[in-house]
Amino acid sequence: MGVRAEAFTFARTGAFVFAFYGALSFVGTFATVAFAFAGAGALAVGGNRAFALALAFAFAFARAFGAIAIVFVSACVAWDAMKGDKKYTFVQNLAVAFAAIGGTSFRGADLTDTNFKDARLKSTDLREAKLIRTCFHKTKLLDRVRPGASYLQHSQVRQLILTGQGQDTNFNRLDLRGINLKKALLTDASFIGTDLSEACLQDADLFRVKLVQTQLDNTDFTGATLTGAYIQDWNITRETNFHGVKCEYVYMRLPTKENPNPLRKPDNNAEVFVDGDFADFIQPIFDTLDLYHNQGVDPRAIAISFKQLAESNPDAELEIVAMEKRGEDKFLLRAKTSPNADKSELSAEYFSTYNQIKGLPEREIQLLLTEKNNQIRRLENMVMTALERPSFYAQNYQNQGDMNMSGDRNINTGGGNYNEHIGRDYVQGNKVNNMTNNPGGFSVGGSVGGNVSNVQGDNNRAVQGDNNQAVQGDGNQVGIDTQAPLTKDDIVKLLEQLEVLVLKAQLPEETKQEVSEDISAAKKATNKDEPKKNIALANLENVAQTLEKTNKTVDAGQKLWSQAKPIITKIAGWLGAAAGSYLLKL
């Protein structure tokens, strides 16, 4: 019955095409014959009746013979049109419209989540129907429906949803909104600039698929494989579902001859995302307040202004999620907010405070810093680090008890901005157990609370006071007269002496390298024409914390710590460590 019905439908549709072209041929032939005899009559009136009749019959015969040829051609056109030849799309559309008369009509209907699997859609009208996640898998006679402007108008798309096979196929810049590609095989397929919003891609194989500039609002990737996908400038939203996605790595850029680097993530080719990591890595933060500073960036004013904003607007639930240097002297501070927060009002209030503080004399600023100096200085430290190292991002920063500054993820890809979360390090007490700033980027795991106390790298900053003073040691000789005022050269020598002590100690090589890098960064910051004491101080604090920890875990660390403390306190005093700070309490 199915074969006979399909044959009947094709015959009916083909008959229309044949009749259409045949009618044109008949009209043309009749007109020609009439014209011929009219011409013959005119000649006959002129007196040459025999010649006129002969000419008329000859002309009519020739035209009739041509009509037969046209009829034959019309049959060929009918056949090609019904096979989907693009040259005869207009003819096919007319034929399908004719065949659909009296057929099932879903015109304008909402067919969201409707399952037509294995159904026979004989001459069905689907114009203006809402086809969201509608299943057409293995549907019969799908090429005989009236698709309107939907994705069903494309023959390659119909083939895809019928078979689920779309490997290495180009679907660029098509409107495939709402298409159901559940469990489809789409390896190496290209969807550049394609609209896949509201599409169902559950359990689809998207290995090495190109999703460059693809629209993916409310797209369902549940259980899909995205390993090796190219995701440059794709447009995902808070509604895009990545639950259970299987992905070992992705490429942030589509390589070109001019720029062949695809920017693999994770960066290390030997590393892959474990289950669940990709969703954390890629899911962006949308409810953010972007505070863009475009001139005269003042880290201390930023720290004070943001803290005041957070305290004045507790319902906004402000959480710092990213810091970024833009260009030479511009800075972006991004904070997550509650969904109902008025970002316009928050921004106006912040910059009003910021501009006022920038105009205050130093004495009044110091008064503002008195009450909660440590919290503001920590935030100022992070801002200055971000300015010094563009690849530095604040992540999971939280001031316990005063203002909530915890985030989920931050990303800097080098070529573009991105939200990323990598790592599983944890926080104990009020110290960050692992925060790394290196030439390759910024990586933080876990939550950050209280004092940011372990920041590694050569560009981290902490702004401290400028009360330089020599600090007496605990009796240990450190090679420099403790009573004489210390100079920059003295501090550099002390740092070198500290480095020698560390390298000679029986410590794990990893610890030696870590401490040595921090000391080198402190020396570099100190040994400038205008010493950057804040940077040196931050790195010195890293050194002290690492050595103090080693003192409790490694036997050789106890002797080293007793020798290092007086050196560290001397250096800290010259660098302007605040009274009562960690370094001056050693």
C-alpha positions as CSV (number, residue, x, y, z in Angstrom):
1,M,0.0,0.0,0.0
2,G,2.9,2.4,0.9
3,V,4.6,1.9,-2.5
4,R,1.3,2.3,-4.4
5,A,0.4,5.5,-2.4
6,E,3.8,7.0,-3.1
7,A,3.6,6.1,-6.8
8,F,0.2,7.7,-7.0
9,T,1.4,10.8,-5.3
10,F,4.4,11.1,-7.5
11,A,2.2,10.5,-10.6
12,R,-0.3,13.0,-9.5
13,T,2.4,15.6,-8.9
14,G,4.3,14.8,-12.0
15,A,1.1,14.9,-14.0
16,F,0.6,18.5,-13.0
17,V,4.1,19.5,-14.1
18,F,3.6,17.6,-17.4
19,A,0.2,19.2,-17.9
20,F,1.6,22.6,-17.1
21,Y,4.3,22.4,-19.7
22,G,2.0,20.6,-22.1
23,A,-0.6,23.3,-21.8
24,L,2.0,25.9,-22.7
25,S,3.0,23.8,-25.7
26,F,-0.6,23.4,-26.9
27,V,-1.3,27.1,-26.6
28,G,1.9,27.9,-28.5
29,T,1.1,25.4,-31.2
30,F,-2.5,26.5,-31.7
31,A,-1.4,30.1,-31.9
32,T,1.2,29.2,-34.5
33,V,-1.2,27.3,-36.7
34,A,-3.7,30.1,-36.5
35,F,-1.1,32.6,-37.4
36,A,0.1,30.4,-40.3
37,F,-3.4,30.1,-41.8
38,A,-4.1,33.8,-41.3
39,G,-0.9,34.6,-43.1
40,A,-1.9,32.2,-45.9
41,G,-5.2,33.9,-46.2
42,A,-3.6,37.2,-46.6
43,L,-1.3,35.9,-49.4
44,A,-4.4,34.2,-51.1
45,V,-6.1,37.6,-51.2
46,G,-3.0,38.8,-53.0
47,G,-3.6,36.2,-55.7
48,N,-1.2,33.4,-55.1
49,R,-3.6,30.9,-53.4
50,A,-1.6,27.7,-54.1
51,F,1.6,29.1,-52.7
52,A,-0.1,30.4,-49.7
53,L,-1.7,27.1,-48.8
54,A,1.5,25.3,-49.3
55,L,3.3,27.7,-47.0
56,A,0.6,27.5,-44.4
57,F,0.7,23.7,-44.2
58,A,4.5,23.7,-44.1
59,F,4.7,26.2,-41.3
60,A,2.0,24.5,-39.3
61,F,3.6,21.1,-39.7
62,A,6.9,22.4,-38.6
63,R,5.4,24.1,-35.5
64,A,3.4,21.0,-34.7
65,F,6.6,18.9,-34.8
66,G,8.2,21.4,-32.5
67,A,5.3,21.1,-30.1
68,I,5.9,17.3,-29.9
69,A,9.5,18.1,-28.9
70,I,8.3,20.6,-26.3
71,V,5.9,18.0,-24.9
72,F,8.9,15.6,-24.6
73,V,11.0,18.2,-22.9
74,S,8.1,19.0,-20.5
75,A,8.1,15.4,-19.4
76,C,11.8,15.5,-18.7
77,V,11.4,18.7,-16.7
78,A,8.6,17.1,-14.7
79,W,10.8,14.2,-13.9
80,D,13.8,16.4,-12.9
81,A,11.6,18.8,-10.9
82,M,10.1,16.0,-8.8
83,K,13.6,14.6,-8.1
84,G,14.6,18.0,-6.5
85,D,16.6,19.5,-9.3
86,K,17.3,23.1,-8.1
87,K,16.9,24.5,-11.6
88,Y,13.2,23.6,-11.5
89,T,12.4,24.6,-7.8
90,F,9.6,26.9,-9.0
91,V,8.0,24.1,-11.0
92,Q,8.4,21.7,-8.1
93,N,6.8,24.1,-5.7
94,L,3.8,24.6,-8.0
95,A,3.5,20.8,-8.4
96,V,3.6,20.1,-4.6
97,A,1.1,22.9,-4.0
98,F,-1.2,21.3,-6.5
99,A,-0.8,17.8,-5.0
100,A,-1.4,19.1,-1.5
101,I,-4.9,20.3,-2.3
102,G,-7.1,18.3,0.0
103,G,-4.1,16.9,2.0
104,T,-3.5,17.2,5.7
105,S,-2.9,20.8,6.8
106,F,-0.8,21.8,9.8
107,R,-0.5,25.4,8.6
108,G,0.3,27.7,11.5
109,A,0.1,24.8,14.0
110,D,2.4,24.4,17.0
111,L,4.2,21.1,16.4
112,T,6.8,21.6,19.2
113,D,8.1,18.2,20.4
114,T,5.7,16.4,17.9
115,N,7.0,13.0,16.9
116,F,6.4,12.1,13.2
117,K,8.9,9.2,13.2
118,D,8.0,6.6,10.5
119,A,4.9,8.6,9.6
120,R,3.8,9.1,6.0
121,L,3.3,12.8,5.4
122,K,1.4,12.6,2.2
123,S,0.9,16.1,0.7
124,T,1.0,17.8,4.1
125,D,1.0,21.5,4.5
126,L,3.5,22.7,7.1
127,R,3.7,26.3,6.2
128,E,4.2,28.6,9.1
129,A,4.0,25.7,11.5
130,K,6.2,25.9,14.7
131,L,8.7,23.1,14.2
132,I,10.7,23.1,17.5
133,R,12.4,19.8,18.3
134,T,9.9,18.1,15.9
135,C,11.0,14.6,15.1
136,F,11.0,13.7,11.4
137,H,13.3,10.7,11.6
138,K,12.5,8.1,8.9
139,T,9.4,10.0,7.8
140,K,8.1,9.1,4.4
141,L,7.3,11.5,1.6
142,L,9.0,14.4,3.4
143,D,10.0,15.9,0.1
144,R,6.3,16.2,-0.9
145,V,5.3,18.5,2.0
146,R,4.8,22.2,1.7
147,P,7.6,23.4,3.9
148,G,7.1,27.2,3.7
149,A,10.2,29.0,5.0
150,S,11.2,26.3,7.5
151,Y,14.4,24.3,7.4
152,L,12.5,21.5,5.5
153,Q,12.8,23.6,2.3
154,H,16.5,22.4,2.1
155,S,17.0,19.0,0.5
156,Q,20.3,18.3,2.4
157,V,18.5,19.2,5.7
158,R,15.6,16.9,4.9
159,Q,18.2,14.1,4.3
160,L,19.9,14.9,7.6
161,I,16.8,14.7,9.7
162,L,15.5,11.6,7.9
163,T,18.7,9.6,8.3
164,G,20.6,11.2,11.1
165,Q,23.7,11.2,9.0
166,G,25.4,14.5,8.4
167,Q,29.1,13.8,8.5
168,D,31.4,16.2,6.7
169,T,28.4,18.2,5.4
170,N,28.2,22.0,5.0
171,F,25.2,23.6,6.7
172,N,26.7,27.1,6.9
173,R,24.5,30.1,7.5
174,L,21.2,28.1,7.4
175,D,18.3,28.9,9.7
176,L,17.9,25.6,11.5
177,R,16.2,27.0,14.6
178,G,14.5,24.2,16.6
179,I,15.8,21.4,14.4
180,N,15.8,17.9,16.1
181,L,19.2,16.2,15.6
182,K,19.0,13.9,18.5
183,K,21.7,11.2,18.2
184,A,22.7,12.5,14.8
185,L,26.2,11.7,13.4
186,L,27.7,15.1,12.6
187,T,31.5,14.5,12.7
188,D,33.4,17.2,10.8
189,A,30.1,19.0,9.9
190,S,30.2,22.7,9.5
191,F,27.6,25.1,11.0
192,I,29.4,28.4,10.6
193,G,27.0,31.2,11.1
194,T,24.1,28.8,11.4
195,D,21.2,29.4,13.7
196,L,20.8,26.3,15.9
197,S,18.8,28.1,18.7
198,E,16.3,25.8,20.5
199,A,17.7,22.8,18.6
200,C,17.9,19.4,20.1
201,L,21.4,17.9,19.9
202,Q,21.1,15.4,22.7
203,D,23.6,12.5,22.4
204,A,24.7,13.9,19.0
205,D,28.3,13.1,17.8
206,L,29.8,16.6,17.2
207,F,33.4,15.5,17.0
208,R,35.5,18.2,15.2
209,V,32.3,20.1,14.3
210,K,32.6,23.8,13.3
211,L,30.4,25.9,15.5
212,V,32.0,29.2,14.6
213,Q,29.6,32.2,15.2
214,T,26.8,29.7,15.6
215,Q,23.6,30.8,17.4
216,L,23.0,28.5,20.3
217,D,20.4,30.1,22.5
218,N,18.4,27.4,24.4
219,T,20.2,24.7,22.5
220,D,20.2,21.3,24.2
221,F,23.6,19.5,24.1
222,T,22.8,17.0,26.8
223,G,25.0,14.0,26.4
224,A,26.5,15.2,23.2
225,T,30.2,14.7,22.2
226,L,32.0,18.0,21.6
227,T,35.6,16.8,21.5
228,G,37.6,18.7,19.0
229,A,34.8,21.2,18.2
230,Y,35.7,24.7,16.9
231,I,33.8,27.2,19.0
232,Q,35.2,30.6,18.0
233,D,32.7,33.4,18.7
234,W,29.8,30.9,19.3
235,N,26.8,32.5,20.9
236,I,25.7,30.5,24.0
237,T,23.4,31.8,26.6
238,R,22.4,31.0,30.2
239,E,19.7,28.7,28.6
240,T,22.2,26.6,26.6
241,N,22.3,23.1,28.2
242,F,25.7,21.4,28.5
243,H,24.6,18.8,31.0
244,G,26.5,15.5,30.6
245,V,28.5,16.8,27.6
246,K,31.4,14.6,26.7
247,C,34.4,16.7,25.7
248,E,38.1,16.2,26.1
249,Y,39.3,19.4,24.4
250,V,38.0,22.2,22.2
251,Y,39.5,24.8,19.8
252,M,38.9,28.4,20.5
253,R,39.7,29.5,17.0
254,L,39.2,28.2,13.5
255,P,42.7,28.0,12.0
256,T,43.6,30.0,8.9
257,K,46.7,30.3,6.7
258,E,47.5,33.6,8.4
259,N,46.8,32.3,11.9
260,P,47.1,28.5,12.0
261,N,47.0,28.2,15.8
262,P,43.6,26.9,16.8
263,L,44.1,27.8,20.5
264,R,43.4,24.4,22.1
265,K,41.8,24.2,25.5
266,P,43.2,22.9,27.8
267,D,46.4,24.5,26.6
268,N,48.6,21.5,27.4
269,N,48.1,18.9,24.7
270,A,48.7,16.2,27.2
271,E,45.7,17.3,29.3
272,V,42.0,16.7,28.7
273,F,38.8,17.8,30.4
274,V,37.5,15.1,32.8
275,D,33.8,14.4,33.0
276,G,31.9,17.5,34.0
277,D,34.8,19.9,33.6
278,F,33.8,21.2,30.2
279,A,30.5,22.5,31.3
280,D,32.2,24.4,34.2
281,F,34.8,25.7,31.7
282,I,32.5,27.0,29.1
283,Q,29.4,28.2,30.9
284,P,29.6,32.0,30.9
285,I,28.4,34.4,33.6
286,F,25.6,36.6,32.3
287,D,24.4,38.7,35.2
288,T,27.5,40.9,35.5
289,L,28.2,44.5,36.2
290,D,31.0,45.7,34.0
291,L,32.9,48.6,35.4
292,Y,35.1,49.9,32.6
293,H,37.8,52.4,33.6
294,N,39.2,54.2,30.5
295,Q,41.6,56.7,31.9
296,G,43.8,57.3,34.9
297,V,43.2,53.9,36.5
298,D,43.7,54.2,40.3
299,P,43.8,50.8,42.0
300,R,43.3,52.1,45.5
301,A,40.3,54.2,44.4
302,I,38.9,51.1,42.7
303,A,39.3,49.0,45.8
304,I,37.7,51.6,48.1
305,S,34.8,52.3,45.7
306,F,33.9,48.7,45.1
307,K,34.0,47.9,48.8
308,Q,31.7,50.8,49.5
309,L,29.4,49.8,46.7
310,A,29.1,46.2,48.0
311,E,28.4,47.4,51.6
312,S,25.8,49.9,50.4
313,N,24.0,47.4,48.2
314,P,23.9,44.0,50.0
315,D,20.9,42.9,48.0
316,A,22.9,43.2,44.8
317,E,25.1,40.3,45.9
318,L,28.2,41.7,44.2
319,E,30.8,39.1,43.5
320,I,34.0,39.9,41.6
321,V,34.5,37.4,38.8
322,A,37.1,39.0,36.5
323,M,39.7,41.7,36.2
324,E,41.3,42.6,32.9
325,K,43.7,45.1,31.5
326,R,42.4,46.6,28.2
327,G,45.0,48.2,26.0
328,E,47.7,50.3,27.6
329,D,45.8,52.1,30.4
330,K,42.3,50.8,30.5
331,F,40.8,48.4,33.0
332,L,37.7,46.3,33.3
333,L,36.3,45.1,36.7
334,R,33.5,42.6,36.2
335,A,31.2,41.6,39.1
336,K,28.4,39.1,39.2
337,T,25.1,40.5,40.5
338,S,21.7,39.2,41.6
339,P,19.3,38.8,38.7
340,N,17.2,41.8,39.8
341,A,20.0,44.2,40.4
342,D,19.8,47.6,38.6
343,K,23.2,47.6,36.9
344,S,22.8,51.1,35.7
345,E,22.3,52.5,39.2
346,L,25.1,50.4,40.6
347,S,27.5,51.6,37.9
348,A,26.5,55.3,38.4
349,E,27.0,54.9,42.2
350,Y,30.4,53.2,41.8
351,F,31.8,55.8,39.4
352,S,30.5,58.7,41.5
353,T,32.4,57.3,44.5
354,Y,35.5,56.4,42.4
355,N,35.8,59.9,40.9
356,Q,35.4,61.5,44.3
357,I,38.1,59.4,45.9
358,K,40.5,60.0,43.0
359,G,40.2,63.7,43.8
360,L,40.9,63.4,47.6
361,P,44.2,64.3,49.1
362,E,46.4,61.5,50.4
363,R,45.6,62.3,54.0
364,E,41.9,61.8,53.6
365,I,42.4,58.6,51.6
366,Q,44.5,57.2,54.5
367,L,41.6,58.0,56.9
368,L,39.3,55.9,54.6
369,L,41.8,53.1,54.8
370,T,42.0,53.0,58.5
371,E,38.9,51.0,59.5
372,K,39.2,48.0,57.1
373,N,42.7,48.5,55.7
374,N,43.5,44.8,55.0
375,Q,40.4,44.0,53.0
376,I,40.8,47.1,50.7
377,R,44.6,46.4,50.3
378,R,43.9,42.9,49.2
379,L,41.5,44.0,46.5
380,E,43.9,46.8,45.5
381,N,46.6,44.2,45.2
382,M,44.5,42.1,42.8
383,V,43.7,45.2,40.7
384,M,47.4,46.1,40.4
385,T,48.3,42.6,39.5
386,A,45.8,42.6,36.8
387,L,47.2,45.8,35.4
388,E,50.7,44.5,35.6
389,R,49.9,41.1,34.0
390,P,47.0,41.3,31.4
391,S,46.6,37.5,31.7
392,F,45.7,37.8,35.4
393,Y,42.1,37.4,36.4
394,A,40.5,37.6,39.8
395,Q,38.7,34.4,40.6
396,N,36.7,33.2,43.6
397,Y,37.7,36.2,45.7
398,Q,35.7,36.5,48.9
399,N,36.0,38.8,51.9
400,Q,34.6,36.9,54.7
401,G,32.1,38.8,56.9
402,D,32.3,42.1,55.0
403,M,31.5,41.5,51.3
404,N,31.0,38.5,49.2
405,M,33.4,38.3,46.3
406,S,33.3,34.7,45.2
407,G,32.9,33.6,41.6
408,D,32.8,30.5,39.6
409,R,35.1,30.9,36.6
410,N,37.2,33.4,34.6
411,I,38.9,33.0,31.3
412,N,41.5,34.8,29.3
413,T,42.2,33.1,25.9
414,G,44.7,35.7,24.7
415,G,42.8,36.4,21.6
416,G,39.5,36.9,23.3
417,N,37.7,36.9,26.6
418,Y,36.2,33.9,28.0
419,N,34.9,32.4,31.3
420,E,36.9,29.4,32.5
421,H,37.3,27.3,35.6
422,I,40.2,24.9,35.9
423,G,41.5,23.3,39.0
424,R,40.4,21.5,42.1
425,D,42.6,23.1,44.9
426,Y,40.8,23.9,48.1
427,V,40.8,26.7,50.7
428,Q,41.6,26.0,54.3
429,G,41.0,28.7,56.9
430,N,41.2,32.1,55.3
431,K,44.1,31.6,52.9
432,V,44.2,30.8,49.2
433,N,46.1,27.5,49.0
434,N,46.9,27.7,45.3
435,M,46.9,30.8,43.1
436,T,49.3,30.9,40.2
437,N,50.2,33.8,37.9
438,N,52.5,32.8,35.1
439,P,53.2,33.7,31.5
440,G,50.7,31.2,30.3
441,G,47.7,32.6,32.2
442,F,45.9,32.5,35.5
443,S,44.6,29.4,37.2
444,V,42.7,29.2,40.4
445,G,40.9,26.3,41.9
446,G,38.3,26.3,44.7
447,S,37.0,29.3,46.7
448,V,39.0,32.2,47.9
449,G,38.3,33.6,51.3
450,G,39.8,36.1,53.7
451,N,43.5,36.8,53.1
452,V,44.9,36.1,49.6
453,S,48.0,34.6,51.0
454,N,49.6,32.5,48.4
455,V,50.0,34.3,45.1
456,Q,52.8,33.0,42.9
457,G,54.4,34.7,39.9
458,D,56.5,37.7,39.0
459,N,53.8,40.3,38.5
460,N,51.6,40.1,41.7
461,R,51.3,43.2,43.7
462,A,50.3,44.3,47.2
463,V,50.1,48.0,48.0
464,Q,51.3,48.6,51.5
465,G,52.2,51.8,53.4
466,D,55.3,53.9,52.7
467,N,56.6,54.0,56.2
468,N,60.1,52.7,55.5
469,Q,62.1,51.7,58.5
470,A,64.7,49.2,59.4
471,V,63.5,46.3,61.5
472,Q,65.7,44.6,64.1
473,G,66.2,40.9,63.6
474,D,66.1,38.3,66.3
475,G,69.9,38.1,66.9
476,N,70.9,36.2,63.8
477,Q,73.6,37.9,61.8
478,V,72.4,38.7,58.3
479,G,75.6,40.3,56.9
480,I,74.4,44.0,57.0
481,D,74.6,46.5,59.8
482,T,71.1,46.5,61.3
483,Q,71.5,50.0,62.7
484,A,72.4,51.7,59.4
485,P,69.6,53.0,57.1
486,L,69.0,50.4,54.4
487,T,69.4,51.3,50.8
488,K,68.0,49.7,47.7
489,D,71.3,48.0,47.1
490,D,71.2,46.6,50.6
491,I,67.7,45.1,50.0
492,V,68.9,43.5,46.8
493,K,71.8,42.0,48.6
494,L,69.5,40.7,51.3
495,L,67.3,39.1,48.8
496,E,70.3,37.5,47.1
497,Q,71.5,36.2,50.5
498,L,68.0,34.8,51.2
499,E,68.1,33.0,47.8
500,V,71.4,31.4,48.5
501,L,70.1,30.1,51.8
502,V,67.1,28.6,50.1
503,L,69.1,26.9,47.3
504,K,71.6,25.4,49.8
505,A,68.9,24.0,52.0
506,Q,67.7,20.4,51.8
507,L,64.3,21.2,50.4
508,P,62.2,19.6,47.7
509,E,63.3,20.9,44.3
510,E,59.7,22.1,43.6
511,T,59.8,24.2,46.8
512,K,63.2,25.6,45.9
513,Q,62.1,26.6,42.5
514,E,58.9,28.2,43.8
515,V,60.7,30.3,46.4
516,S,63.5,31.2,44.0
517,E,61.0,32.5,41.5
518,D,59.3,34.7,44.1
519,I,62.7,36.0,45.3
520,S,63.8,36.8,41.7
521,A,60.5,38.7,41.2
522,A,61.0,40.7,44.4
523,K,64.6,41.5,43.3
524,K,63.4,42.6,39.9
525,A,60.7,44.9,41.3
526,T,63.2,46.3,43.9
527,N,66.1,46.9,41.5
528,K,64.2,49.5,39.4
529,D,65.0,53.2,39.2
530,E,61.8,53.7,41.2
531,P,61.4,50.4,43.2
532,K,58.0,48.8,42.9
533,K,57.8,48.0,46.6
534,N,54.2,46.7,46.4
535,I,55.2,44.0,44.0
536,A,58.3,43.1,45.9
537,L,56.3,43.0,49.1
538,A,53.7,40.6,47.7
539,N,56.4,38.2,46.5
540,L,58.2,38.4,49.8
541,E,55.0,37.4,51.6
542,N,54.8,34.4,49.3
543,V,58.4,33.5,50.3
544,A,57.7,33.8,54.0
545,Q,54.5,31.7,53.8
546,T,56.2,28.9,51.8
547,L,59.2,28.8,54.1
548,E,57.0,28.8,57.2
549,K,55.0,25.9,55.9
550,T,58.2,24.1,55.1
551,N,59.3,24.7,58.6
552,K,56.4,22.5,59.8
553,T,56.8,19.7,57.3
554,V,60.6,19.4,56.5
555,D,63.3,19.0,59.0
556,A,65.8,21.1,57.1
557,G,63.1,23.8,56.9
558,Q,63.4,24.5,60.6
559,K,67.0,25.7,60.4
560,L,66.3,27.6,57.2
561,W,63.3,29.4,58.7
562,S,65.2,30.6,61.7
563,Q,67.9,32.0,59.4
564,A,65.4,33.5,56.9
565,K,63.0,35.3,59.3
566,P,65.4,38.2,60.3
567,I,66.2,38.8,56.7
568,I,62.6,38.8,55.7
569,T,61.6,41.2,58.4
570,K,64.4,43.6,57.4
571,I,63.3,43.6,53.8
572,A,59.6,43.9,54.8
573,G,60.3,47.0,56.9
574,W,62.2,48.8,54.0
575,L,59.4,47.8,51.6
576,G,56.8,49.5,53.9
577,A,54.9,46.6,55.3
578,A,52.0,47.8,57.4
579,A,52.3,47.7,61.1
580,G,50.8,44.5,62.5
581,S,51.0,42.8,59.1
582,Y,52.0,39.2,58.7
583,L,55.6,39.9,57.7
584,L,56.2,42.2,60.7
585,K,54.8,39.6,63.1
586,L,57.3,36.9,62.2
